[in-house]
Amino acid sequence: MTVLYINSTVFHNRNIMDKFLIGNKIRKLRGKKTLSEFAKLCNVSAKTISNIENGKNKFRIETFLKIALGLKMTPKDLFDHILKD
């Protein structure tokens, strides 16, 4: 089984994005929802969301997909939003 991770960097058109930036963008997108509320929408633990938002760990593509669904976005839209300045 192949497991894909979004690690400390994401490469897209030779741009490098720090995992802290990814976490900050996700935090902003969840808005006023609490960690617990958002985690339930994403079907992941609040600890996982917290770790992602704080850049503390790598996470699977599966988790990224769940976050996109929790935000009512397509994975492509979420990724595009993260890459925006």
OpenMM code with the backbone's topology and positions (N, CA, C; nanometers):
from openmm import Vec3, app, unit

residues = "MET THR VAL LEU TYR ILE ASN SER THR VAL PHE HIS ASN ARG ASN ILE MET ASP LYS PHE LEU ILE GLY ASN LYS ILE ARG LYS LEU ARG GLY LYS LYS THR LEU SER GLU PHE ALA LYS LEU CYS ASN VAL SER ALA LYS THR ILE SER ASN ILE GLU ASN GLY LYS ASN LYS PHE ARG ILE GLU THR PHE LEU LYS ILE ALA LEU GLY LEU LYS MET THR PRO LYS ASP LEU PHE ASP HIS ILE LEU LYS ASP".split()
positions = [
    Vec3(0.0838, -0.1173, 0.0000),
    Vec3(0.0000, 0.0000, 0.0000),
    Vec3(0.0886, 0.1240, 0.0000),
    Vec3(0.0597, 0.2169, -0.0886),
    Vec3(0.1340, 0.3412, -0.0952),
    Vec3(0.0634, 0.4465, -0.0112),
    Vec3(0.1379, 0.5135, 0.0753),
    Vec3(0.0825, 0.6189, 0.1582),
    Vec3(0.1478, 0.7491, 0.1168),
    Vec3(0.0657, 0.8453, 0.0785),
    Vec3(0.1168, 0.9760, 0.0407),
    Vec3(0.1008, 1.0708, 0.1575),
    Vec3(0.2018, 1.1520, 0.1820),
    Vec3(0.1977, 1.2476, 0.2909),
    Vec3(0.2208, 1.3880, 0.2382),
    Vec3(0.1599, 1.4839, 0.3048),
    Vec3(0.1994, 1.6222, 0.2862),
    Vec3(0.2965, 1.6453, 0.4000),
    Vec3(0.4229, 1.6527, 0.3670),
    Vec3(0.5269, 1.6619, 0.4682),
    Vec3(0.5581, 1.8069, 0.4976),
    Vec3(0.6805, 1.8353, 0.5341),
    Vec3(0.7172, 1.9706, 0.5738),
    Vec3(0.7130, 2.0685, 0.4579),
    Vec3(0.7131, 2.0187, 0.3358),
    Vec3(0.7031, 2.1089, 0.2212),
    Vec3(0.6123, 2.0492, 0.1159),
    Vec3(0.5491, 2.1349, 0.0399),
    Vec3(0.4673, 2.0936, -0.0731),
    Vec3(0.5271, 2.1585, -0.1959),
    Vec3(0.5494, 2.0807, -0.3004),
    Vec3(0.6102, 2.1333, -0.4213),
    Vec3(0.5025, 2.1518, -0.5270),
    Vec3(0.4963, 2.2700, -0.5829),
    Vec3(0.3998, 2.2997, -0.6874),
    Vec3(0.4628, 2.4043, -0.7781),
    Vec3(0.4855, 2.3675, -0.9038),
    Vec3(0.5509, 2.4588, -0.9979),
    Vec3(0.6787, 2.5184, -0.9396),
    Vec3(0.7546, 2.4342, -0.8724),
    Vec3(0.8830, 2.4715, -0.8124),
    Vec3(0.8728, 2.5707, -0.6970),
    Vec3(0.7522, 2.5986, -0.6507),
    Vec3(0.7352, 2.6807, -0.5309),
    Vec3(0.7330, 2.5882, -0.4112),
    Vec3(0.7892, 2.6309, -0.3007),
    Vec3(0.7914, 2.5495, -0.1790),
    Vec3(0.7034, 2.6175, -0.0753),
    Vec3(0.6106, 2.5413, -0.0188),
    Vec3(0.5219, 2.5969, 0.0821),
    Vec3(0.5477, 2.5292, 0.2156),
    Vec3(0.5695, 2.6056, 0.3150),
    Vec3(0.5963, 2.5584, 0.4492),
    Vec3(0.4696, 2.5004, 0.5116),
    Vec3(0.4849, 2.3950, 0.5929),
    Vec3(0.3681, 2.3321, 0.6555),
    Vec3(0.2973, 2.4267, 0.7524),
    Vec3(0.3704, 2.5261, 0.8065),
    Vec3(0.3057, 2.6235, 0.8940),
    Vec3(0.2086, 2.7103, 0.8150),
    Vec3(0.2449, 2.7432, 0.6927),
    Vec3(0.1573, 2.8224, 0.6069),
    Vec3(0.0307, 2.7437, 0.5740),
    Vec3(0.0459, 2.6154, 0.5467),
    Vec3(-0.0706, 2.5295, 0.5196),
    Vec3(-0.1643, 2.5311, 0.6398),
    Vec3(-0.1081, 2.5119, 0.7583),
    Vec3(-0.1886, 2.5108, 0.8808),
    Vec3(-0.2590, 2.6426, 0.9053),
    Vec3(-0.1886, 2.7530, 0.8832),
    Vec3(-0.2498, 2.8849, 0.9031),
    Vec3(-0.3646, 2.9080, 0.8061),
    Vec3(-0.3481, 2.8654, 0.6825),
    Vec3(-0.4548, 2.8824, 0.5832),
    Vec3(-0.5773, 2.8004, 0.6223),
    Vec3(-0.5542, 2.6773, 0.6678),
    Vec3(-0.6661, 2.5921, 0.7096),
    Vec3(-0.7357, 2.6541, 0.8302),
    Vec3(-0.6598, 2.7060, 0.9254),
    Vec3(-0.7181, 2.7711, 1.0432),
    Vec3(-0.8076, 2.8880, 1.0007),
    Vec3(-0.7603, 2.9683, 0.9087),
    Vec3(-0.8406, 3.0825, 0.8614),
    Vec3(-0.9675, 3.0358, 0.7911),
    Vec3(-0.9559, 2.9288, 0.7138),
    Vec3(-1.0720, 2.8787, 0.6400),
    Vec3(-1.1792, 2.8203, 0.7321),
    Vec3(-1.1394, 2.7634, 0.8438),
    Vec3(-1.2405, 2.7058, 0.9339),
    Vec3(-1.3188, 2.8141, 1.0068),
    Vec3(-1.2661, 2.9365, 1.0033),
    Vec3(-1.3393, 3.0505, 1.0585),
    Vec3(-1.3652, 3.0394, 1.2065),
    Vec3(-1.4912, 3.0600, 1.2455),
    Vec3(-1.5273, 3.0640, 1.3874),
    Vec3(-1.5617, 2.9273, 1.4453),
    Vec3(-1.5514, 2.8241, 1.3640),
    Vec3(-1.5781, 2.6899, 1.4155),
    Vec3(-1.4677, 2.6533, 1.5156),
    Vec3(-1.5072, 2.5885, 1.6244),
    Vec3(-1.4078, 2.5404, 1.7193),
    Vec3(-1.3330, 2.4232, 1.6582),
    Vec3(-1.2210, 2.3879, 1.7196),
    Vec3(-1.1472, 2.2693, 1.6737),
    Vec3(-1.2375, 2.1462, 1.6748),
    Vec3(-1.3134, 2.1289, 1.7819),
    Vec3(-1.4010, 2.0118, 1.7938),
    Vec3(-1.5085, 2.0099, 1.6864),
    Vec3(-1.5702, 2.1245, 1.6627),
    Vec3(-1.6744, 2.1325, 1.5595),
    Vec3(-1.6160, 2.0999, 1.4226),
    Vec3(-1.5025, 2.1605, 1.3933),
    Vec3(-1.4398, 2.1396, 1.2634),
    Vec3(-1.3927, 1.9955, 1.2471),
    Vec3(-1.3347, 1.9398, 1.3524),
    Vec3(-1.2879, 1.8011, 1.3474),
    Vec3(-1.4032, 1.7051, 1.3168),
    Vec3(-1.5193, 1.7295, 1.3766),
    Vec3(-1.6354, 1.6449, 1.3493),
    Vec3(-1.6781, 1.6550, 1.2031),
    Vec3(-1.6762, 1.7776, 1.1498),
    Vec3(-1.7113, 1.7962, 1.0088),
    Vec3(-1.6139, 1.7216, 0.9171),
    Vec3(-1.4880, 1.7154, 0.9586),
    Vec3(-1.3833, 1.6519, 0.8766),
    Vec3(-1.3692, 1.5029, 0.9043),
    Vec3(-1.4319, 1.4555, 1.0106),
    Vec3(-1.4194, 1.3157, 1.0509),
    Vec3(-1.2755, 1.2790, 1.0870),
    Vec3(-1.2093, 1.3712, 1.1564),
    Vec3(-1.0750, 1.3470, 1.2118),
    Vec3(-1.0746, 1.4005, 1.3544),
    Vec3(-0.9708, 1.3692, 1.4310),
    Vec3(-0.9660, 1.4146, 1.5696),
    Vec3(-0.9287, 1.5629, 1.5783),
    Vec3(-0.9721, 1.6259, 1.6863),
    Vec3(-0.9363, 1.7657, 1.7108),
    Vec3(-0.7851, 1.7793, 1.7253),
    Vec3(-0.7209, 1.6777, 1.7835),
    Vec3(-0.5752, 1.6807, 1.7987),
    Vec3(-0.5070, 1.6835, 1.6617),
    Vec3(-0.5587, 1.6069, 1.5673),
    Vec3(-0.5018, 1.6065, 1.4325),
    Vec3(-0.5141, 1.7443, 1.3692),
    Vec3(-0.6316, 1.8064, 1.3802),
    Vec3(-0.6509, 1.9407, 1.3247),
    Vec3(-0.5554, 2.0387, 1.3919),
    Vec3(-0.5453, 2.0313, 1.5228),
    Vec3(-0.4555, 2.1207, 1.5964),
    Vec3(-0.3107, 2.1045, 1.5510),
    Vec3(-0.2671, 1.9804, 1.5377),
    Vec3(-0.1294, 1.9551, 1.4941),
    Vec3(-0.1044, 2.0078, 1.3534),
    Vec3(-0.2009, 1.9934, 1.2659),
    Vec3(-0.1870, 2.0438, 1.1290),
    Vec3(-0.1812, 2.1963, 1.1307),
    Vec3(-0.2727, 2.2572, 1.2039),
    Vec3(-0.2780, 2.4032, 1.2081),
    Vec3(-0.1521, 2.4639, 1.2695),
    Vec3(-0.0886, 2.3896, 1.3581),
    Vec3(0.0329, 2.4385, 1.4234),
    Vec3(0.1609, 2.3876, 1.3574),
    Vec3(0.1471, 2.3181, 1.2456),
    Vec3(0.2633, 2.2698, 1.1719),
    Vec3(0.3461, 2.1668, 1.2462),
    Vec3(0.2817, 2.0910, 1.3344),
    Vec3(0.3555, 1.9970, 1.4187),
    Vec3(0.3773, 1.8597, 1.3575),
    Vec3(0.3012, 1.8242, 1.2567),
    Vec3(0.3221, 1.6918, 1.1993),
    Vec3(0.2855, 1.6878, 1.0523),
    Vec3(0.3322, 1.5843, 0.9881),
    Vec3(0.2919, 1.5596, 0.8495),
    Vec3(0.1567, 1.4909, 0.8534),
    Vec3(0.0846, 1.4969, 0.7420),
    Vec3(-0.0448, 1.4310, 0.7397),
    Vec3(-0.0695, 1.3696, 0.6033),
    Vec3(-0.1555, 1.2702, 0.6040),
    Vec3(-0.1854, 1.1951, 0.4821),
    Vec3(-0.2739, 1.2748, 0.3882),
    Vec3(-0.2626, 1.2408, 0.2626),
    Vec3(-0.3502, 1.2993, 0.1621),
    Vec3(-0.4958, 1.2726, 0.1998),
    Vec3(-0.5234, 1.1566, 0.2546),
    Vec3(-0.6590, 1.1222, 0.2986),
    Vec3(-0.7117, 1.2271, 0.3968),
    Vec3(-0.6263, 1.2729, 0.4884),
    Vec3(-0.6658, 1.3750, 0.5846),
    Vec3(-0.6911, 1.5078, 0.5143),
    Vec3(-0.6066, 1.5414, 0.4174),
    Vec3(-0.6264, 1.6630, 0.3386),
    Vec3(-0.7621, 1.6589, 0.2685),
    Vec3(-0.7968, 1.5442, 0.2142),
    Vec3(-0.9266, 1.5277, 0.1468),
    Vec3(-1.0424, 1.5457, 0.2447),
    Vec3(-1.0275, 1.4910, 0.3649),
    Vec3(-1.1318, 1.5051, 0.4669),
    Vec3(-1.1473, 1.6518, 0.5082),
    Vec3(-1.0350, 1.7226, 0.5191),
    Vec3(-1.0405, 1.8643, 0.5538),
    Vec3(-1.1117, 1.9420, 0.4437),
    Vec3(-1.0791, 1.9126, 0.3202),
    Vec3(-1.1469, 1.9794, 0.2077),
    Vec3(-1.2973, 1.9568, 0.2155),
    Vec3(-1.3392, 1.8334, 0.2402),
    Vec3(-1.4818, 1.8036, 0.2510),
    Vec3(-1.5446, 1.8776, 0.3689),
    Vec3(-1.4718, 1.8833, 0.4809),
    Vec3(-1.5214, 1.9558, 0.5984),
    Vec3(-1.5389, 2.1042, 0.5715),
    Vec3(-1.4584, 2.1562, 0.4804),
    Vec3(-1.4683, 2.2974, 0.4418),
    Vec3(-1.5658, 2.3187, 0.3267),
    Vec3(-1.6267, 2.2093, 0.2809),
    Vec3(-1.7192, 2.2123, 0.1659),
    Vec3(-1.6496, 2.2674, 0.0413),
    Vec3(-1.5272, 2.2201, 0.0223),
    Vec3(-1.4461, 2.2580, -0.0929),
    Vec3(-1.4003, 2.1316, -0.1630),
    Vec3(-1.3678, 2.1443, -0.2904),
    Vec3(-1.3023, 2.0324, -0.3571),
    Vec3(-1.1562, 2.0333, -0.3125),
    Vec3(-1.0891, 1.9190, -0.3174),
    Vec3(-0.9468, 1.9182, -0.2840),
    Vec3(-0.8668, 2.0164, -0.3701),
    Vec3(-0.9024, 2.0264, -0.4975),
    Vec3(-0.8323, 2.1193, -0.5853),
    Vec3(-0.8527, 2.2634, -0.5402),
    Vec3(-0.9766, 2.2991, -0.5046),
    Vec3(-1.0038, 2.4353, -0.4581),
    Vec3(-0.9270, 2.4660, -0.3296),
    Vec3(-0.9213, 2.3706, -0.2380),
    Vec3(-0.8457, 2.3910, -0.1142),
    Vec3(-0.6981, 2.4094, -0.1447),
    Vec3(-0.6438, 2.3236, -0.2289),
    Vec3(-0.5024, 2.3332, -0.2630),
    Vec3(-0.4736, 2.4661, -0.3327),
    Vec3(-0.5611, 2.5053, -0.4251),
    Vec3(-0.5437, 2.6340, -0.4943),
    Vec3(-0.5496, 2.7495, -0.3961),
    Vec3(-0.6419, 2.7416, -0.2990),
    Vec3(-0.6523, 2.8477, -0.1989),
    Vec3(-0.5258, 2.8565, -0.1137),
    Vec3(-0.4712, 2.7417, -0.0782),
    Vec3(-0.3483, 2.7387, 0.0022),
    Vec3(-0.2331, 2.8013, -0.0750),
    Vec3(-0.2284, 2.7785, -0.2057),
    Vec3(-0.1192, 2.8299, -0.2863),
    Vec3(-0.1316, 2.9786, -0.3168),
    Vec3(-0.2520, 3.0355, -0.2994),
    Vec3(-0.2701, 3.1781, -0.3246),
    Vec3(-0.1880, 3.2598, -0.2254),
    Vec3(-0.1400, 3.3716, -0.2711),
    Vec3(-0.0657, 3.4620, -0.1814),
    Vec3(-0.1575, 3.5306, -0.0852),
] * unit.nanometer
topology = app.Topology()
chain = topology.addChain("A")
for resn in residues:
    res = topology.addResidue(resn, chain)
    for name in ("N", "CA", "C"):
        topology.addAtom(name, app.Element.getBySymbol(name[0]), res)
